[in-house]
């Protein structure tokens, strides 16, 4: 198991459940992504360039799917969290019920079109 997968597996149950599900959706939506462990978190690369990452914030109690070119995304902007970032935005989930597959997939597909 690589360090990125260890990060996911070693999370507390709530975060692990969300992260495993997100991993499944992300990898099915864009199978050519390469999962690496960068900046102490799971980071997906597309064509050798940073694409998106997972971050479990234990303090704030959510999981972020950070999108590197997120500020360029035009779909579902009402779900994207920018928080003082110049380029990146995140989809943020506090529980499994908040994960909307359609939103996640459409945001990922638009992000892919930026590469």
Secondary structure, DSSP 8 states (H G I E B T S, - for coil): --HHHHHHHTS-HHHHHHHHHHHHHHHHH-TT-EEEEETTEEEEEETTEEEEEEEEETTTTEEEEEETTGGG--SSGGG-B-TT-SS-EEEEESSGGG--HHHHHHHHHHHHHT-
